[in-house]
Amino acid sequence: MKDHIYIIGHKNPDTDSIVASIAYAELKQAKGIDAVAARIGDINSETDYLLKKFEKEEPLYIQNAKVKLYDVAFDEPLTIHKEQTIKEAWDRLSARKSKVLYVVDQDQKLIGVVSMSDIAKVLYTENGETNRSLMSNTPVENIAKVLSGEFVHHCDTYRPNGNVFIITSHKAVYNEESYKDAIVVLSDDLQLQRRVITDGAACLILVGVDILSQSVIRLAKEYHCNIIKTKLDMFKVARGIYRCPSVELIMSRKIIAFQDQAYIDDAYHQMSKSRYRSYPVLNKHGAVVGSLARYHLLNYAKKKFILVDHNETSQSIDHLNEGEVLEIVDHHRIGDIETTYPAQFRNEIIGSTCSIIAKMFKEQEVVPKKQTAALMCCAIISDTMNFHSPTTTRQDKELAKELAQIANLDLDQMAEEMFSAVATIKGRSTSEILYNDFKEYNINGKRIAIGQINLANQEELRMIRDDMIDYMKTINEINKFDVLMMCFTSVNGEGSNLLFVGRLAQLVEEAFKDDVMDDLYFVDGVVSRKKQIIPTLSKLLAES
């Protein structure tokens, strides 16, 4: 497996989550660690705007923590083309001490499999019906190539019946054997050569013949008999003649193959139902990219992760238990993630995960790149609502100023540009709005889900409020959250408009009824999920 460490934020990531993965990967790389910025959800419009503005690529998308076959260090595939000979297959297998060859076309797409046992069946049953069938379908050019021969006469027509005769006695001229359409191997016996040709042999292979009679050549032309002359001795010819057929004639077309995108546990389950030594691994185009055996799947390395901006299982990558968590950097409440081995855990009471990572850059005496510093500034502005959120600390402000100096940014100007560009819900679907920045929580056994989006103009909410509530009810019928809430938070940090549905929706009403300012359920001063909404709901749930 590629020894990457994937740095991921939470599902439905916000700007802080995405930028934290980018920045921390840069810091790790500066220290010689093979870290990769990754994401487990779609990028929202604010983050997309900022990444494009500062010309930074999106982090790599990872579906889940399960290992796929392309993550495993499987063997290099041993391939051969269908027109190549059994001898070439044998030589290739012997050189690699392998048991299986994958037969491919010109585009490396898999069309068959040839094993050492397939070849052995041919070589150890030389006169069987199967071998006669093979030799009847073997091009005469294959015979010349395998036997290191040269054509003395090459016919346009070649229709062998598959019978092979190796004649070592001069007395054979007197027997009653018919050589019609056969492949005949003999030595320097002029009378026997004529007898074989006039009998209608398809191919005459001459061993130990230096000079061939012109009369025999004329006779071969008359009877349409191919003549091949070889310097090999009779024993080597006899041993090599059945190595001439093309591998296409003996390959198996019943193949168990795996796509490189398949999960390891699925592949292992399928392997357990068969007994092949190895299995081809194919890419999405059907081309062979590797060879997989059971031992590859027994001790594979798990994917390694560093989690940023979250530490709860519900917010993290699917099947996290099948990966290995090395480190967590977060500024939220302590969640429920368990690790197999000790992991480094940095959790601070601060307004943004990017503020923590900015501190880590300073601690490790590394200066972030200009574009990374700019993105970290914007992430801090976003997560602290331009320093109006109650989660904001003095450190957030100081670190943002330092990053702004590196990036040559004006913080107030950048905040105004950013919010005016993206703090709108016009043109967005209800799904895009709900999952813009969506998190799930488990509080005292109750499932709470909260989406959040910044909004500059309250009237935009009035136009879609009914549709939004209907959509949230539909989503909750599927997911069965105890509370499903949507926060439309003002960009100036004054408060949020709340929409909520679910079995325990009355808890939200009870929690914020004293601060509701208007018919759009604007709650004065409430802008933070982690510091205001979640603690308040947690307290009520504990008391209920």
C-alpha positions, 0 to 999 in steps of 0.5 A, a space after each residue: 500500500 502507498 504509505 500515505 497519511 490522509 488528513 480529513 475533516 468532517 462530513 459535509 465540510 465547511 471552510 475550516 474543515 477543508 482548509 485545516 486538512 490542506 494546511 496540516 498536510 502542508 506542515 506534515 510534508 514540510 517535516 518529511 511526512 507523506 501526508 495527503 489533504 483529503 475530504 469525505 464530502 462535497 465542498 460548499 460554495 464558500 470553500 469553492 470560492 476561496 479555493 478558486 480565488 487562491 488557486 488551490 486544488 480541492 483535497 482528494 475525495 475518499 469514500 470510506 476508510 476501507 482498503 481497496 485493492 489499488 491500495 495493496 502492493 499486489 504483484 506485477 502482472 505477468 502477461 502474454 498475447 494470445 498469438 504467442 506460443 506455448 514455448 514463450 509462455 513456458 519460458 516466461 513462467 519459468 523466468 519469473 517462477 510464476 504459475 499463471 500468465 494473463 493473456 491480453 489483447 493489444 490494449 492490455 485487456 484481459 481475455 484469458 488465463 494460462 497456467 503452468 498446469 495447462 501447459 503441462 497437460 499439453 507437454 505430457 500427453 503428446 499424442 492425445 486427441 487434444 494435442 492433435 486438435 492443437 497442432 491442427 490449429 497451429 500456424 506453420 510460422 509458429 513451428 518455424 519460430 519455436 524450432 529455430 527453423 527456416 523455411 526452405 519452401 513456404 506454401 500459401 495453404 496449410 491445412 494440417 490434420 494435427 498428426 505429428 510423426 517423428 521418424 528416426 529409422 530409414 525403414 519407415 519408407 517401407 511402412 504403410 503409414 499415411 502421412 497425408 496432412 501430417 507434420 513429419 520430422 525426419 533427417 537426411 533421407 532423400 527417399 523418405 523425404 519424397 515418400 512423405 511429400 508425395 503422401 501429401 504431408 502438410 509440413 516436413 521438418 528436416 533435422 541435420 540436413 545441410 543441403 536439400 535436393 532441388 528435386 525435393 523442393 520442386 516436389 514440395 511445390 507440386 504437392 503444396 508441402 511446407 519444408 522447414 529446416 532446423 539446426 536443432 537435433 531430433 531430441 530437441 525437436 521432439 521436445 519442442 514440437 508441442 510448444 508451438 501452438 498459440 496460448 489462445 488455444 489452451 487458455 481458460 476463458 472462465 476467469 475470476 478477476 477483480 477490479 482495482 476499485 474493489 474492497 479487500 474484504 469483498 475480494 477475500 470473500 470471493 477468493 474463499 470460494 475458489 482455489 486459484 493461486 492468483 487472480 488478475 486485477 483490472 483497472 476501469 478499462 479492463 486492462 490488467 494492472 496486477 496479480 493478486 494472491 491470498 497472502 496479499 490480503 492477510 497482512 495488508 496495512 490499514 489506511 492511516 488518518 489524521 482527523 481535523 475539526 472533528 472527533 465524533 464517529 458520526 461526523 467522520 469517515 464511514 468505516 473508520 474502525 477499519 482504518 487507523 487514527 494517528 492524530 486528532 486536531 480539533 476545537 469541539 467537545 470530546 466525542 466518541 472516537 476510539 483508537 486501537 493504538 495511542 493517538 496524539 490528540 490536540 483539542 483547544 478552546 479556540 474559534 477555529 481548527 485553522 487557528 490551532 494549526 497556525 500555532 503548530 506552524 509557529 511551534 515547528 518553525 515552519 512558515 506556511 505558503 502565501 496561498 495557504 496562509 490566505 486560506 487559513 485567514 479566511 477559514 478563521 474568519 468563516 468559523 468565527 463569523 469575522 470574530 463575532 462568534 462567542 467561540 472567538 478568542 484573542 488567539 484567533 484574532 492574533 493568529 489571523 493578523 499574523 497569517 494576513 501579514 504572510 498572505 498580504 491580506 486586509 482582514 476586514 476587506 477579505 471578510 466583506 468580499 467573502 461574505 458578500 460573495 457567498 452569504 446567499 441562498 439564491 439559486 441553491 436547492 433545499 438539499 444544498 442549503 441543508 448540507 452546506 455545513 451539516 453535523 450529527 451529534 449523539 447526546 444522551 442517546 438522542 440523535 441531533 443533526 444541525 445544518 448551518 449556512 451564512 445569510 446576508 439577507 433574511 428575506 431570502 429565507 422568507 421565500 423558501 422557508 415553507 419548502 425548506 421545512 417540508 424538505 427537512 420533514 422528508 429527510 427526517 422521515 428517512 433518518 429518524 433524527 430526534 431533532 433536525 435543525 437548520 441555522 441561517 446565521 447572519 454574517 454580522 454575527 447578530 444571531 440565527 434564524 432557526 428551522 427545526 423538525 423531529 420528535 423532540 422539536 419542542 426542546 428547541 422551542 423551549 431552549 430559545 423561546 425567550 430570545 426569538 425576535 420575529 416570525 422567522 424565528 430569529 434567535 438573538 445572539 445565537 450563532 454557534 452550534 458547539 458553544 450555544 446550541 449543543 450545550 443548551 440542548 444537552 442540558 435540557 436532554 439531561 434534565 428531561 
